[in-house]
Amino acid sequence: MDLTSLRSHNNRTVLGLVRSGALTRADIAAAAGLTPQAVSKIVARLMAEGLLEETGTVRDGGRGKPRTALQVVADGAYAWGAHVDRDELRVVLLDLTGEVKSSSIVPLAAGFTPDDVLDALERLVEPGERVLGLGIGSAGPLDFRDGVVSPNALPGWAGVPLRALAEQRLGLPVVLDKDTNVAVLAEAWLRPMRDAAVVFAGTGLGAGLLLGGEIHRGARSGAGEFGHTTIQLDGPICVCGRRGCVEAVHAGAGADAPRVLGAAVANLVQLLDLDQVVLSGRSVLEAPEEYLAAMPEVDVSITSYGPDLVPVGAALLVLGELF
């Protein structure tokens, strides 16, 4: 690891520790396995960059010299996050602590184009000295590495280089990922998660996967296309062209929709040996108790981010570069 990489690694380590709560330099040294001298240099650098600040003092058991605690500076940096859904665009602004500072929704007319989305982003996303960039969560399929999207059921969107187009239009660094992937990132920001899924049932249906504590995207960024697994051999035609997909069966199930999703989630839990599942998306948020009651015997909860889950996760994808 070269000096620049080591410095970035140490910065992320310290910021990540302090994000969980105010800590002294001695606490950080002990938790990170760094020398007190190294921690002092890292902290001084982060304070000079406006990312850390001192806040109050603490004593060790009431004896000895008081030590100064450190905390993340909320307005030290900001990140925008966007969710390109099939009928609307949601945009949020997060501060460095992950708190939502603003939230906007723009309806998208049937047959909307990439330019329609870029025009809306240009109106809503404001660059600034402390703005790190924009994260975009989009329906799949997409190529995470190249930033190219080809979402199902959106005519004219095959092979759209959305990341590059957004960077050109906004003049900001842009990261792009599948909506379900950034959703699971947002949930993992709140609490420890290791082998978990965020199941998103909205205009589409998919799952974000966290395996071994890491987002699982797959070899071609296609992991988590949970909605396009077959649950009924003679079922309805899906937007992907196949028959009997979970997404299509769930969409047409009416009052039985929670039971359909519950059966599909049970298969997912059994296949991947998951210990946590978070439910999200419009369908779930409209009837949370019914969906919870239909789930398998595993730690299942409803997202606490509400309808802003995906844009929040997209913004955290940007902030994650610091942590």
N, C-alpha and C positions, 0 to 999 in steps of 0.2 A: 504494500500500500504506500503510495507516494505521500509527500507532506500535505498536499492540498486535500487529498482524499481522507487522510487521517484527521485533518482539522475539521472537515465537514462531518465526519463520523463522530468526533468528540462533541461538536456543537449539537448534533442531533441527540446524542446520548444525554447531555445535560438538560437540554430543553425538554426532552421527553420525560425525564425524572421530575423536573420542576412543574411540568404541566399537571401532574397528579396531585400537587399540593405544595404549599410553601416549604422549602427545605433550606437548611444551612449549607455552607460550603463543605463542612465536615460530613454532613449527611450524604451529600452528592459523592464525595470521595469514597466513602464506604460502600455506597450502592453501586457505583460505576467501576470500582477497582482501580481508581486513578490516584495519583499522589496529590496531597493538598496543594502543592505548588502548581501542578498541572491544572487542577480545578480553578485555582485563583486566576490563572491566565485565560482559561476558557470563559469564565464568568466575566472577567474584565472586557473581553472581546465582545461578548453578547450584550453587555450593558452599553458599550460604546455604540453598538448597532441598534440600540433601542428596543431590544427583545426581552431583556431581563431588567428587574429593578429590585432594590432592597426594600423590605417591608417589616418593620418591627424587629424585636430581638427575642431570643429564647435562652433559657438557662438549662443546663444539664443537671437535673435533680436539685436545682436551687443552689448549686455550688459552682464556683469558678466564674470566669469572665463570660458575660452574656455574648451570644453569637448572633449575627445578623442573618435573618431569613431572606430568601429570594423568592420572587414570583414572576410569572410571565406577564409582560406588559400587554394588556388587551389590545390597545391600539398601535402596537408595534408593527403589525402587518395585517393585511386583509386579503381575502380571496373571494372571487365570485364563483358561484356554482349555477349551472343551468340543467334543466331536464327537458329534452326534446321529446315530448310525448306525441301520440298520433292525432291529438286534437288541441293541444295547448303547449305553451312554453312557460315554465316556471323558473324564476331567477331569484337567487338569494345572495346576500353579502354576509360573510362571516368575519369576525375578528379573530385574533390569534388564539383566543381561548376556545374557539368553536361556537361562540354565541352568534345567533342570527341578528344582524343589525338592520336588515331590510329584506322584504319579500315582495315579489311582483308576479302577476299571472297575465299572460297574453293569450287569448283564444287564437287557434289556428284553423282557418277555414278548410273545408274539404279540398283535397288536391293541392295543399300548400307545397311550395317549392323550397329548396335550400336557400334561395335568395330571400324568401319571406322570413325564414328563421334568422338569417344574418341581419336583415333590416331591423328585426325586433331586438336582437342582441345589441346592435349598435345604439339603439335608443335607451336600453336599460343598463348596459354595462359601462361604467365610467372608469377609465384608467386613472391612476394616481401614483404619487411617489412611493407610497407604502403598499400598493396593490401588487401582489405577487403574480397574479394571473387568473385565468378562467378555467374551471373544470366543467366538462360537458358529459352528462350521462344520456345515452341514447339507446333506443331499442335495438336489438340485434337482428340479424348477424352484423358483425363489424370486425375490423382488423385493429386490435389495440395498438400494435406496434406502428402501423403506418397512419393511423387516424382516419381510416376510410370506413364509411358506414353504408350498409345495404339493408335497411330495416324492412321486415316483412310488411305487406299491406300498405306501402307508401309508394305509389307509382312515381317514377322519375327520380327515385332516390338510390338507384343501384350504383355502387362504386363512387359515392360522393366523398371527396377528400375534405371532410368537414373541418378537421383540425387545422389544416393549412389555410382553408378559406377563412376561418374565424380569426386566425392569427393575422392574416393580411388585412382583414376588414377592421379589426379592433386595435391592432398594434400592441397586443399583449401576448405573453406566453400562454398557450392553450394545451391542456391535456384532455384526452377523451377516453372514455371507457363505457362498457355496457352499463345500462341503468341498474341492473341487479347487482353488479359488482360494486358500484359505488354505494349502493344501499347497504350491503353487508359491511363495507368499510365504515359507514356512519354508525351502525349499531356497535361495531367493535370499538369505536372511539369512546362509547359510554361505559363499557364494562368488559372484563376479561372474557374473551371467546376464543375457542380453539378449533373445535370441529362443529361447525354450525352452518345454517342456511337461512337466508332471508328469502321468503317466498312472496313474490310480488304479483298480485292479482288485480290488474287494472284494465287498461285498454288492450293489453296483452297479458301473458302469464309466463313468468320465468322464475329462476332462483339464482341468487348470488351465493357462492360457496366459499366458506373459509375452512380449509383443511390444514391441520397442523399449525394453525395460527396465521396462515398465509392465504391471500386470495388465490383461488384456483381458476385460471383462465383457460387452461388447456393448450394443446399444441397449436391450434389455429384460432385462438380467442373465442372458441365456440362452446366452452363449458357452461353449464347452467341453462341450456335451452330446454329446460324442464317442461315447459308448456308444449313442446313439440315431441314429446314421448307418447307412444300409443297406449291408451287406456281402454279403448273399445274398438275391436277389429272392424265392426260394421257401423262405426259411428259417423258423425257428420264430417263433411269436407272442411279442412282447416285452411287458413290463409296461406300456409306454407305449401299447400297442394296435396298433402297427405290426408288420410282419413282416420278419424277417431283420436286425434291428439287431445291431451288434457285441456289445452286452451279452448278448443272447439266444443268439447263435451261440457266443460264448465260453463261456457258462455250460454249454452242452450239448456242448461239444467234447471233454471228457475229456482224454486224453493229448495231443490236438492243440491244446489251448487256447493254449499259448504261440505256436504258428504262426499261429493266428487273430489274436491280439493283434499279433504281429509284422507281419502283412499290413496291419492297420488302422493301426498306427503309421507304417508306410512311407507310406501315403496321407497321413497327417497331416503328416509331414515334407515330403513333396513339395508339398503344398498351401500350407503356410505358410513353407517354406524355413527350417526350424528347424535350429539347430546343436547343441542339447542336449536330451536327453530323460532324465527321471528316472522310474523305475518304482517303484510303491508299491502298497499294498493287500494283503489277506490272500493272494490267489491267488499274487501275485508273491513274497511273503515265504516262502511254503511251498515254492517251487521256483525260487529266484532264478537259478541257473545255466541252467536250461532256458529261462527267459524271456529272459535276456541273449543266449543263443545264437540266438534266433529274431528278434532285432531287426535293423533295417536298418543300413547303414554310416553311423553318425553317433555322436556322443559320447553313449553311453547308460550310465547307472549305476543302482544300486539305492539307494533312500533310506537315509540313515544314521540317520534318526529312528525306524525301525522302526514298530510299530503306533501310536505316539504322534504321528505326523506331523501329522495334522489338528488335534488339540487344541493342539499346539505352535504351529502356524501361526495358529490362532484367537487365542491369547494374544499372538502377535507383532503381530496386527492392532491390538491395544490398545496395546502398547508402541510401535508405529510412529508413534503420535501424538507421541511425544517425539523421535523420530529423523527 
